[in-house]
């Protein structure tokens, strides 16, 4: 469940900006957009077992957001902001073209990550693998590597930066790497 939660967090982080833009094409008030964003996340988390890993996450999430938006309008007894059919088609085609970009599928992201871990120097990839794949504390990783805690933190930071550069070059990373 912990891996599932982390995977969900990563996918949400990568798609949050696009989801906000998608909601803002249908809603004008920022507070309502924020509320519907949160509602979409709750529904997506509950429906995560139904998600097909062979399909892009973004369209699945937007489909949920679309239904949440329709429910909002029904509850408010409001008529949604309607756009012409051609504008709706243009928006849908734009989002669809974004989703077809390289690196959008989960398997592509994992493959790129594994490729990059093979490319970066072993001294960096080994501590990254030990920390994240074995889910060890940074202290345990430093002891395992036989280096000081501070040296391990620096090595992790440098390794993550190299990994981020590699993933960006493969078109699969759209967020900044985080510190330990």
C-alpha positions in Angstrom: 0.0 0.0 0.0 2.9 2.3 0.8 4.3 1.9 -2.8 0.9 2.5 -4.2 0.6 5.7 -2.2 4.0 7.0 -3.4 3.2 6.1 -7.0 -0.1 7.9 -6.7 1.6 11.0 -5.2 4.1 11.1 -8.1 1.4 10.8 -10.7 -0.7 13.4 -9.1 2.2 15.8 -8.8 3.0 15.3 -12.5 -0.6 15.9 -13.6 -1.7 18.5 -11.0 -1.0 21.6 -13.2 -2.8 20.0 -16.2 -5.8 19.1 -14.1 -6.1 22.6 -12.7 -6.0 24.0 -16.3 -8.6 21.4 -17.3 -10.9 22.4 -14.4 -10.4 26.1 -15.2 -11.7 25.5 -18.7 -15.0 24.6 -17.1 -15.1 26.7 -13.9 -14.2 30.3 -13.4 -14.0 30.7 -9.6 -10.6 29.7 -8.2 -12.1 28.5 -4.9 -14.4 26.2 -6.7 -11.6 24.9 -8.9 -9.5 24.2 -5.7 -12.5 22.3 -4.2 -13.1 20.3 -7.3 -9.4 19.5 -7.6 -9.5 18.1 -4.0 -12.7 16.1 -4.7 -11.1 14.7 -7.9 -8.1 13.5 -5.9 -10.3 11.8 -3.3 -12.3 10.0 -6.0 -9.2 9.0 -7.9 -7.6 7.6 -4.7 -10.7 5.5 -4.0 -10.8 4.3 -7.6 -7.1 3.6 -7.9 -7.6 -0.1 -7.9 -9.6 0.3 -11.1 -6.9 2.2 -12.9 -5.4 0.4 -15.9 -1.6 0.7 -15.8 -1.4 0.3 -19.5 -3.2 3.6 -20.1 -2.1 7.1 -19.5 -2.9 8.5 -16.0 -3.8 12.1 -17.2 -6.9 11.2 -19.3 -8.1 8.9 -16.5 -7.8 11.7 -14.0 -9.4 14.2 -16.2 -12.3 11.9 -16.8 -12.9 11.8 -13.1 -12.6 15.6 -12.9 -15.1 15.9 -15.7 -17.7 13.8 -13.8 -16.9 15.6 -10.5 -17.6 18.9 -12.4 -20.9 17.7 -13.8 -21.9 16.6 -10.3 -21.0 20.0 -8.9 -23.2 21.7 -11.5 -26.1 19.4 -10.7 -25.8 20.1 -7.0 -25.6 23.8 -7.6 -28.6 23.7 -10.0 -26.4 25.7 -12.3 -25.9 25.4 -16.0 -22.2 24.8 -16.7 -20.2 27.4 -18.6 -20.8 26.2 -22.1 -18.3 26.5 -24.9 -18.9 26.0 -28.6 -18.4 22.4 -29.8 -15.3 23.5 -31.8 -13.7 25.0 -28.6 -14.4 21.9 -26.6 -13.0 19.7 -29.4 -9.9 22.0 -29.6 -9.3 21.7 -25.8 -9.8 17.9 -25.9 -7.4 17.5 -28.8 -4.8 19.7 -27.1 -5.0 17.6 -23.9 -4.9 14.4 -26.0 -1.8 15.5 -27.9 -0.1 16.3 -24.5 -0.9 12.8 -23.3 0.6 11.2 -26.3 4.0 12.6 -25.6 6.8 10.3 -24.9 7.1 9.3 -21.3 3.4 9.6 -20.4 2.9 5.9 -19.8 3.9 4.5 -16.4 5.9 1.7 -18.0 7.9 4.3 -20.0 8.7 6.2 -16.8 9.9 3.1 -15.1 11.9 2.0 -18.1 13.6 5.4 -18.3 14.3 5.4 -14.6 16.0 2.0 -14.8 18.0 3.1 -17.9 19.2 6.2 -16.1 20.1 4.3 -13.0 22.4 2.2 -15.3 23.9 5.3 -16.9 24.8 7.4 -13.8 28.0 6.4 -11.9 27.6 3.3 -9.7 28.6 5.2 -6.5 25.4 7.3 -7.0 23.0 4.7 -8.3 23.9 2.2 -5.6 23.0 4.6 -2.7 19.8 5.7 -4.6 18.8 2.0 -5.1 19.5 1.2 -1.5 17.6 4.2 -0.2 14.5 4.0 -2.4 14.2 0.4 -3.6 15.1 -1.1 -0.2 13.4 1.8 1.7 16.3 2.3 4.0 16.9 5.3 6.2 19.6 7.6 5.1 21.6 6.6 8.2 21.4 2.9 7.2 22.5 3.8 3.7 25.5 5.7 4.9 26.5 2.7 7.1 25.9 0.3 4.3 28.1 2.5 1.9 30.8 3.0 4.6 30.6 6.8 4.4 29.6 9.5 6.8 26.0 10.6 7.0 26.8 14.0 5.5 28.8 12.4 2.6 25.9 10.1 2.0 23.4 13.0 1.9 25.7 14.8 -0.6 26.1 11.7 -2.7 22.3 11.2 -2.7 21.7 14.8 -3.7 24.3 14.6 -6.5 22.9 11.2 -7.7 19.3 12.5 -7.7 20.4 15.6 -9.7 22.2 13.3 -12.3 19.1 11.1 -12.4 16.9 14.1 -12.9 19.1 15.4 -15.8 19.0 12.0 -17.4 15.2 11.7 -17.0 14.7 15.2 -18.4 16.8 14.3 -21.4 14.5 11.3 -22.0 11.4 13.5 -21.6 10.0 11.7 -18.6 10.7 14.1 -15.7 8.7 17.3 -15.3 9.3 18.0 -11.6 12.4 19.2 -9.8 14.2 16.6 -7.7 13.8 16.9 -3.9 16.4 16.9 -1.2 16.8 14.1 1.3 
